[in-house]
């Protein structure tokens, strides 16, 4: 699948990752992706994530999952009735 209009495919990105390229910045330098319009940046990051390198160096901030507040069911109904 072509990821960038500069004829960069997901295969070419995976090959670069297999050769040791492990950051978004390195992929930009090596393959010239996301330099003109930037529309392919999300797709490039998706391929990186699928290849297992995104957890550390794809350039995305990983927010800690929000913890949900647990409200007992009886309290919920008491609040609704009030």
Secondary structure, 3 states (H helix, E strand, C coil): CEEECCCEEHHHHHHHHHCCCCCHHHHHHHHCCCCCCCCCHHHHHHHHHHCCCHHHHCCCCCCCCCCCCCCCHHHHHHHHHC
